[in-house]
Amino acid sequence: MVKVQVSTNELVAGRYRLLEGVHHEEGREGWHGQDVESERPVTLTRSRLPAHLREEAELRTAVRITRESEALGLVCPGRVSVVVDVVEDKDFLWTVTARPEGVPLSALLGHGPVDYVRAARIGLGVLDVLGAAHQEGITHGDLSPGQVWVEERGGVTVAGFGLMGASASPRVTAPSYASPEQARGEGGGPATDLWALGAIMYEMVEGRPAIRDRGGLEATFRAVERLPIRAPLSAGPLSPAIQGLLRRDPVERVPESVVREALTRILKAELDEDSMPTGTLPVFRDLDAPPARRVWGKVPLSRPVLLGGALAVTVVCFAGLIAAGGLSERGTSASGPASSPKVSATPSPTPSASPSSTVAQPAPSTSPSPTSSSSASASPSPSHTLTDDPPTGFFRYTAPQGFSVALPKGWKPVRTESSADGSYRVTLGASGDPRTLVVTYSTQLTSDPVAVWREVDTSLRGDSIAYERLGDIRAVTYQGYKGADMEWLSTNDGVRERTFGRGYLIGDHEGFSLRWTTPAADWDTAADRAALTTFLRTFKGGSQ
């Protein structure tokens, strides 16, 4: 770590040129800049140096900050600003990161409040990153709008990990987002991050902070600790989550899983606009994602566009997300088509019929529902032979991304997500049909599909609703490639759902996954078994 004199007229650490200020908060300033050695764009953030860091050796400080950001960059790729350099300057600390996509949330808030739906989407993105960090034993401790970068279509990147952590030193930057326990000098933990998230969402919907900056650290800390917070007036259904996060006693603060479920339900309600009276909620849907439909007065078996409530968004920021959906979220954006994977146009070699090379059948598991037949415990036995001939009631669908599969008639893409690295995720379904097929291509896979599914299993146990894995994670050979299968149950809108997932590799780090989700009570019906068998038999990962 190099000590330098601060001046906007010279290079920081003799290497980084300041180009444009992008955000300013109490104790923190950020700039777009350039690494003059590599000519790459960077973001530089100057933060007031906490007391506990001043007492540490310079090298130890830099190593810890970079190590925490690198660790989170692995479990939450593309959603955390990974620190590439740390520079100390008297009472301040510079952190240098690759330039995130989008703009700081603080700049967005400068244009006024946002509707509660967008606030829920941004909040959910931040919560995913925090959840991944907390599972790694890492606390942010310094979260504020200046540390959250928002892309135009809703992707979120979080910066600033490692500056405070779980230190007992009170927060020294953006003190109006400090939790009461931080204001009392008691340090922070995961509950501290949840308070900051609540304060951020409060400001998003209200257009003003929950606690205003009082012009100094101590005065603001006293306000955080003592002043009551007015209930939000513009939060709509987001209000309970915000107020639950802003409980002064950290023990009473609502947990991450409850907040995630609440935010997910808000987003699903918007996608399911036909289930709401006209004018109740603002319209919210992606251009390529028609809203799901729900029939009034019937059991709410809405198409799980967000993949089973809380389940969908949690997979974004865990290492296991690659197998669960297969999508690396590095630079995720829903805008524009994703580049197609580099897959040979020639169909994959058909494996031989020997037991060691055929597609392994999912192992038997206990019946997921009392209403399921006794034979529901066994999964379908898909053929390993690829064919272009769809069965009756199906049609061959070829996606713009390059893959193809036979789908039930009336099905189409209902949601598409893509990433700057070429990864994508496409959800296929139909209005009024509670079933979905999710096809994902990723360029960030590890070499062991079974190990990746194990990580997914761990993350889902902590974050999905009533999650239960069925049987073991099974190694398979699919279309001549190494893969793995996993099945699980979860609950979405009160409906028990069953999911079968198959992921397989087509290269060192490239691969696909297919994820079939249907109401558990329907799992063993002839229609559902035929659908899964057809998907696995007809899927082709590249342009044909």
C-alpha positions in Angstrom: 0.0 0.0 0.0 1.5 3.3 -1.1 1.1 6.6 0.8 0.3 9.5 -1.4 -0.7 13.2 -1.1 -4.3 13.8 -2.2 -4.7 16.1 -5.1 -7.2 16.0 -8.0 -4.5 17.5 -10.2 -2.1 14.6 -9.9 -2.2 10.8 -10.1 -3.4 8.8 -7.1 -0.5 6.6 -6.1 1.3 7.8 -9.3 -1.0 5.6 -11.3 -4.7 6.5 -11.2 -6.1 9.6 -12.8 -9.3 11.1 -11.5 -11.7 12.0 -14.3 -15.2 12.6 -12.9 -16.8 12.7 -9.5 -19.8 10.3 -9.3 -20.9 10.4 -5.7 -20.4 12.2 -2.4 -21.5 11.2 1.1 -20.3 12.1 4.6 -16.8 10.6 4.8 -16.8 9.2 1.3 -16.3 10.4 -2.3 -16.1 8.5 -5.5 -14.7 9.2 -9.0 -14.5 7.6 -12.3 -10.9 7.3 -13.2 -8.3 5.6 -15.4 -5.4 3.4 -14.7 -2.8 5.1 -16.8 -0.5 2.0 -16.9 -3.1 -0.3 -18.4 -5.4 2.5 -19.8 -8.4 0.7 -18.2 -11.3 2.5 -16.6 -11.5 2.2 -12.8 -13.6 3.6 -10.0 -11.8 5.2 -7.1 -13.4 5.7 -3.7 -11.9 7.8 -0.9 -13.2 6.9 2.5 -12.4 8.3 5.9 -10.1 5.8 7.5 -11.7 4.1 10.5 -9.8 4.2 13.8 -9.3 0.5 13.9 -7.6 0.5 10.5 -5.2 3.3 11.5 -3.9 1.1 14.1 -3.2 -1.8 11.8 -0.2 -2.3 9.6 -0.7 -0.9 6.1 -0.1 -4.3 4.4 -2.5 -6.1 6.7 -5.2 -3.5 5.9 -4.8 -3.9 2.2 -4.6 -7.6 2.2 -7.8 -8.0 4.3 -9.8 -5.6 2.1 -8.7 -7.2 -1.2 -9.1 -10.7 0.2 -12.7 -10.1 1.3 -13.6 -8.5 -2.1 -12.0 -11.4 -4.0 -13.8 -14.0 -1.9 -17.1 -12.4 -2.6 -16.3 -12.0 -6.2 -16.0 -15.8 -6.4 -19.3 -16.6 -4.7 -21.2 -13.7 -6.2 -19.6 -13.0 -9.6 -20.2 -9.7 -11.2 -22.3 -8.4 -8.3 -19.4 -7.2 -6.1 -16.8 -4.5 -7.0 -13.6 -6.4 -6.6 -10.8 -4.3 -5.2 -7.7 -4.2 -7.3 -5.6 -1.7 -5.2 -5.7 -0.1 -1.8 -3.9 3.2 -1.2 -3.6 5.0 2.2 -3.4 8.7 2.4 -3.2 10.2 5.9 -6.7 9.8 7.4 -8.2 8.5 4.2 -8.2 5.2 2.3 -8.5 4.9 -1.4 -10.0 1.7 -2.9 -9.6 1.1 -6.6 -12.0 -1.2 -8.4 -12.9 -2.1 -11.9 -15.6 0.3 -13.0 -19.0 -1.2 -12.2 -21.9 -1.0 -14.7 -24.6 1.6 -14.1 -24.6 4.5 -11.7 -24.4 4.9 -7.9 -27.8 4.7 -6.3 -27.0 8.0 -4.6 -27.0 9.6 -8.1 -30.2 8.0 -9.0 -31.9 9.2 -5.8 -30.8 12.7 -6.7 -33.6 12.7 -9.2 -36.2 11.9 -6.6 -38.0 8.8 -5.2 -38.6 5.6 -7.1 -41.7 3.5 -7.1 -41.8 0.7 -4.6 -41.6 -2.0 -7.3 -38.2 -0.7 -8.5 -37.2 -0.3 -4.9 -38.1 -3.9 -4.2 -36.1 -5.1 -7.2 -33.0 -3.1 -6.2 -33.4 -4.1 -2.6 -33.6 -7.8 -3.6 -30.4 -7.5 -5.6 -28.6 -6.0 -2.6 -30.0 -8.6 -0.3 -28.7 -11.4 -2.5 -25.2 -10.0 -2.2 -25.5 -9.5 1.5 -26.8 -13.0 2.0 -23.8 -14.4 0.0 -21.4 -12.3 2.2 -23.0 -13.4 5.4 -22.8 -17.0 4.5 -19.0 -16.4 4.0 -18.8 -14.8 7.4 -18.3 -11.4 5.9 -20.2 -8.3 7.1 -20.3 -5.1 5.0 -20.8 -2.7 7.9 -20.6 0.4 5.7 -23.5 0.0 3.3 -25.1 3.2 1.8 -26.5 4.4 -1.5 -23.0 5.4 -2.7 -21.9 1.8 -2.4 -24.7 0.4 -4.5 -24.4 0.6 -8.3 -27.6 0.2 -10.3 -27.8 -0.8 -14.0 -30.5 0.6 -16.3 -32.4 -2.7 -16.3 -32.1 -3.4 -12.6 -28.8 -5.3 -12.1 -27.0 -4.4 -8.9 -23.3 -4.3 -7.9 -22.3 -3.7 -4.3 -18.9 -2.0 -3.4 -17.1 -1.2 -0.1 -16.6 -4.6 1.4 -13.7 -4.9 3.8 -13.5 -1.3 5.1 -15.4 -1.8 8.3 -16.4 -5.5 8.6 -17.3 -6.7 12.1 -15.1 -4.2 13.8 -16.2 -2.6 17.1 -15.2 0.8 15.7 -18.3 2.9 15.0 -19.1 3.6 11.4 -17.3 6.7 10.1 -18.8 7.1 6.6 -22.4 8.0 5.7 -23.4 7.9 9.4 -27.1 8.4 8.7 -27.2 4.8 7.5 -25.6 3.5 10.6 -27.6 1.1 12.8 -28.4 2.0 16.4 -25.8 -0.6 17.6 -23.2 1.0 15.5 -24.1 4.5 16.7 -23.6 3.2 20.3 -20.1 1.9 19.3 -21.0 -1.7 19.6 -19.8 -2.7 16.2 -21.8 -4.6 13.6 -22.9 -8.0 12.2 -25.4 -9.2 9.6 -28.2 -7.4 11.4 -26.3 -4.1 10.9 -26.3 -4.6 7.1 -30.1 -5.3 7.2 -30.7 -2.0 9.0 -28.7 -0.2 6.3 -30.7 -2.0 3.6 -33.9 -0.9 5.3 -32.7 2.7 5.4 -31.7 2.6 1.7 -35.1 1.2 0.7 -36.8 3.8 2.9 -35.0 6.6 1.1 -35.8 5.1 -2.3 -39.5 5.2 -1.8 -39.8 8.3 0.4 -37.2 10.5 -1.4 -35.6 11.4 1.9 -33.4 9.5 4.4 -34.9 7.8 7.4 -32.4 9.8 9.5 -31.0 13.0 8.1 -27.3 13.8 8.3 -26.9 16.2 11.2 -23.6 17.7 10.0 -21.2 15.6 12.0 -20.6 12.1 13.1 -21.6 12.4 16.8 -24.7 14.4 16.1 -25.9 12.0 13.4 -25.1 9.0 15.6 -27.2 10.5 18.4 -30.1 11.0 16.0 -29.8 7.4 14.8 -29.8 6.1 18.3 -32.6 8.3 19.7 -34.9 9.8 17.1 -38.1 7.9 16.0 -38.5 7.1 12.4 -41.7 8.1 10.7 -43.5 5.3 9.0 -43.0 5.4 5.2 -46.0 6.9 3.3 -45.1 5.8 -0.3 -43.9 2.3 0.3 -47.1 0.5 -0.4 -46.7 -3.3 0.2 -43.0 -2.7 0.8 -43.7 -0.9 4.1 -43.8 -3.9 6.4 -40.4 -5.1 5.1 -38.8 -1.7 5.5 -40.2 -1.2 9.0 -39.2 -4.7 10.0 -35.6 -3.9 8.9 -35.6 -0.7 10.9 -36.3 -2.2 14.2 -33.8 -0.7 16.7 -33.2 -4.0 18.5 -31.1 -6.1 16.2 -32.5 -9.3 17.7 -36.0 -8.2 16.6 -34.9 -7.2 13.1 -36.6 -9.4 10.5 -34.3 -12.1 9.0 -33.0 -12.2 5.5 -35.2 -15.0 4.4 -38.4 -13.2 5.5 -37.4 -10.0 3.7 -36.5 -11.9 0.6 -39.9 -13.6 0.5 -41.7 -10.3 1.0 -39.7 -8.6 -1.9 -40.2 -11.6 -4.2 -43.9 -11.6 -3.6 -44.1 -7.9 -4.6 -42.3 -8.5 -7.8 -44.4 -11.6 -8.6 -47.6 -9.6 -8.0 -46.4 -7.1 -10.6 -45.6 -9.8 -13.1 -49.0 -11.3 -12.3 -50.8 -8.1 -13.1 -54.1 -9.8 -14.1 -54.5 -10.9 -10.6 -54.7 -7.3 -9.4 -57.5 -4.8 -9.9 -56.6 -2.2 -12.5 -54.7 0.7 -11.0 -53.7 -1.1 -7.8 -50.0 -1.4 -8.7 -47.9 0.2 -11.4 -47.0 -1.9 -14.4 -43.8 -3.8 -14.0 -42.4 -6.3 -16.6 -39.5 -6.8 -18.9 -40.1 -6.1 -22.5 -39.6 -9.8 -23.3 -41.4 -11.1 -20.3 -45.2 -11.1 -20.6 -47.0 -11.1 -17.3 -48.2 -14.4 -15.8 -51.9 -14.8 -15.3 -53.9 -16.0 -12.4 -57.6 -16.9 -12.3 -59.7 -15.1 -9.7 -61.1 -17.3 -7.0 -58.8 -20.3 -7.9 -55.8 -21.7 -6.1 -52.9 -19.3 -6.9 -50.9 -21.6 -9.2 -49.2 -18.7 -11.0 -46.4 -19.5 -13.3 -43.2 -19.1 -11.1 -41.5 -16.5 -13.3 -39.2 -15.7 -10.4 -38.6 -19.5 -9.9 -40.5 -20.4 -6.9 -40.6 -17.2 -4.9 -37.6 -16.6 -2.8 -35.8 -19.5 -4.5 -35.1 -17.7 -7.8 -33.4 -14.6 -6.6 -31.2 -16.4 -4.0 -29.4 -18.4 -6.7 -28.0 -15.3 -8.2 -25.3 -14.7 -5.7 -24.2 -18.1 -4.6 -21.5 -20.2 -6.1 -24.1 -22.9 -6.7 -26.2 -20.6 -8.9 -24.3 -21.9 -11.9 -25.9 -25.3 -11.6 -29.2 -24.2 -10.2 -29.7 -21.9 -13.1 -26.3 -22.2 -14.6 -26.1 -18.4 -15.0 -23.0 -16.5 -14.0 -24.3 -13.1 -13.0 -21.2 -11.2 -14.0 -22.5 -8.0 -15.6 -26.1 -9.4 -15.8 -28.4 -7.2 -17.8 -31.7 -8.0 -19.4 -31.1 -5.5 -22.1 -30.1 -6.8 -25.5 -29.7 -10.4 -26.7 -27.0 -12.6 -25.2 -24.3 -13.9 -27.4 -24.8 -17.5 -28.3 -22.4 -20.1 -26.8 -19.7 -21.5 -29.0 -21.2 -24.9 -29.6 -20.6 -27.0 -32.6 -23.6 -27.0 -35.0 -23.1 -30.8 -35.3 -25.3 -32.7 -32.8 -23.5 -34.1 -29.8 -22.3 -37.7 -30.0 -25.0 -40.1 -28.9 -23.7 -42.1 -26.0 -23.7 -45.8 -26.2 -26.3 -47.9 -24.5 -24.0 -49.3 -21.9 -24.9 -48.6 -18.3 -21.8 -46.5 -17.8 -22.6 -44.1 -20.5 -26.4 -43.8 -20.7 -28.3 -40.9 -19.1 -28.6 -41.8 -15.5 -32.2 -41.9 -14.3 -33.1 -39.8 -11.2 -33.0 -41.9 -8.1 -36.3 -42.8 -6.4 -37.4 -40.5 -3.6 -40.2 -40.2 -1.2 -43.5 -39.0 -2.5 -43.6 -35.2 -2.4 -47.3 -34.9 -1.6 -50.1 -36.9 -0.1 -52.1 -36.4 -3.3 -49.3 -37.9 -5.5 -49.6 -41.5 -6.5 -47.3 -44.1 -5.1 -45.4 -44.1 -8.3 -44.6 -40.4 -8.1 -41.4 -41.2 -6.2 -39.6 -42.3 -9.4 -38.6 -39.7 -11.9 -39.1 -40.2 -15.7 -36.6 -42.2 -17.6 -35.7 -40.0 -20.6 -34.2 -41.5 -23.6 -30.6 -40.5 -24.5 -31.4 -40.4 -28.2 -31.7 -36.9 -29.7 -34.4 -36.2 -32.3 -35.9 -33.3 -34.1 -39.3 -34.9 -34.2 -41.6 -33.4 -31.5 -44.3 -35.7 -30.2 -48.0 -34.8 -30.6 -48.9 -31.6 -28.7 -45.3 -30.2 -28.9 -43.4 -28.1 -31.4 -39.7 -27.5 -32.1 -38.7 -24.2 -30.6 -35.3 -22.6 -31.7 -34.2 -19.7 -29.5 -32.4 -16.6 -30.7 -29.6 -17.6 -28.3 -29.0 -20.8 -30.3 -30.5 -23.7 -28.3 -33.6 -25.6 -29.4 -36.0 -27.9 -27.6 -39.5 -29.3 -28.2 -42.1 -27.3 -26.1 -45.8 -27.8 -25.4 -47.9 -25.9 -27.9 -48.6 -22.4 -26.7 -45.3 -22.1 -24.8 -42.8 -19.3 -25.4 -40.1 -17.4 -23.6 -41.6 -15.5 -20.7 -38.4 -14.1 -19.2 -34.8 -13.7 -20.5 -31.7 -12.6 -18.6 -28.3 -12.2 -20.2 -24.8 -11.4 -19.0 -21.9 -9.5 -20.6 -19.8 -12.7 -20.6 -22.3 -14.5 -22.9 -24.2 -16.3 -20.2 -28.0 -16.3 -20.4 -31.1 -17.7 -18.7 -34.4 -18.2 -20.6 -37.6 -19.1 -18.7 -40.1 -20.9 -21.0 -43.8 -21.3 -20.1 -47.3 -20.2 -20.9 -49.9 -18.0 -19.4 -52.1 -19.9 -16.9 -49.7 -22.9 -16.9 -48.0 -23.3 -13.5 -45.1 -25.2 -15.0 -41.8 -23.8 -16.3 -38.7 -24.9 -18.0 -35.6 -22.8 -17.4 -32.7 -23.1 -19.9 -29.4 -21.6 -18.8 -26.0 -21.3 -20.5 -22.9 -20.3 -18.4 -19.3 -19.6 -19.1 -18.3 -19.7 -15.4 -18.8 -23.3 -14.5 -16.4 -25.4 -12.3 -15.2 -28.8 -13.5 -17.4 -30.9 -11.3 -21.2 -30.6 -11.8 -21.9 -32.7 -8.7 -19.9 -30.3 -6.5 -21.6 -27.3 -7.9 -25.1 -28.8 -7.2 -23.9 -29.5 -3.6 -23.2 -25.7 -3.2 -26.7 -25.0 -4.6 -28.2 -27.4 -2.1 -26.4 -25.6 0.8 -27.6 -22.2 -0.3 -31.2 -23.3 -0.9 -31.4 -24.9 2.5 -30.8 -21.5 4.1 -32.9 -19.3 1.8 -35.7 -21.1 0.0 -39.2 -21.7 1.5 -39.6 -25.2 3.0 -36.8 -26.6 0.9 -36.2 -30.3 0.8 -33.8 -32.2 -1.5 -35.1 -35.5 -2.9 -32.5 -38.2 -3.0 -28.8 -37.8 -3.8 -27.1 -35.6 -6.3 -26.4 -37.9 -9.2 -23.6 -37.9 -11.7 -24.9 -38.5 -15.3 -23.7 -38.6 -18.8 -25.9 -36.5 -21.1 -25.4 -36.2 -24.8 -21.9 -37.6 -24.3 -21.0 -34.9 -21.7 -20.4 -35.0 -18.0 -23.3 -33.7 -15.9 -25.3 -34.0 -12.7 -29.0 -34.2 -11.6 -30.7 -32.9 -8.5 -34.4 -32.8 -7.4 -36.0 -30.7 -4.7 -39.2 -29.5 -3.2 -40.0 -25.9 -2.3 -43.1 -23.8 -1.6 -44.2 -20.9 -3.8 -47.4 -18.9 -2.9 -48.5 -21.7 -0.7 -48.1 -24.3 -3.4 -45.7 -27.2 -3.0 -43.5 -27.4 -6.1 -41.1 -30.0 -7.3 -38.0 -29.2 -9.5 -35.8 -31.5 -11.5 -32.5 -29.9 -12.5 -29.9 -31.3 -14.9 -26.6 -29.5 -15.6 -23.9 -30.6 -17.9 -20.5 -29.3 -19.2 -19.6 -28.7 -22.9 -16.2 -27.4 -22.2 -13.7 -26.5 -19.4 -16.0 -23.8 -18.0 -19.1 -23.8 -20.3 -22.3 -25.7 -19.9 -26.0 -25.8 -19.8 -28.7 -26.6 -17.3 -32.3 -27.5 -17.7 -34.6 -26.9 -14.7 -38.2 -28.2 -14.8 -40.6 -27.0 -12.1 -44.2 -28.2 -11.7 -46.7 -28.4 -8.8 -45.6 -31.4 -6.7 -49.1 -32.8 -6.8 -48.9 -33.1 -10.6 -45.4 -34.5 -10.8 -46.5 -38.0 -11.6 -49.2 -37.1 -14.1 -48.8 -38.5 -17.6 -48.6 -34.9 -19.1 -45.8 -33.8 -16.7 -43.8 -36.9 -17.1 -44.1 -36.7 -20.9 -43.0 -33.1 -20.9 -39.8 -33.7 -18.9 -39.0 -36.8 -21.0 -39.5 -34.7 -24.2 -37.4 -31.8 -22.9 -34.4 -34.0 -22.1 -34.7 -36.0 -25.3 -35.0 -33.1 -27.7 -32.8 -30.4 -26.1 -29.9 -29.2 -28.3 -27.5 -26.7 -26.9 -26.3 -25.0 -30.1 -27.6 -23.8 -33.4 -28.7 -26.7 -35.6 
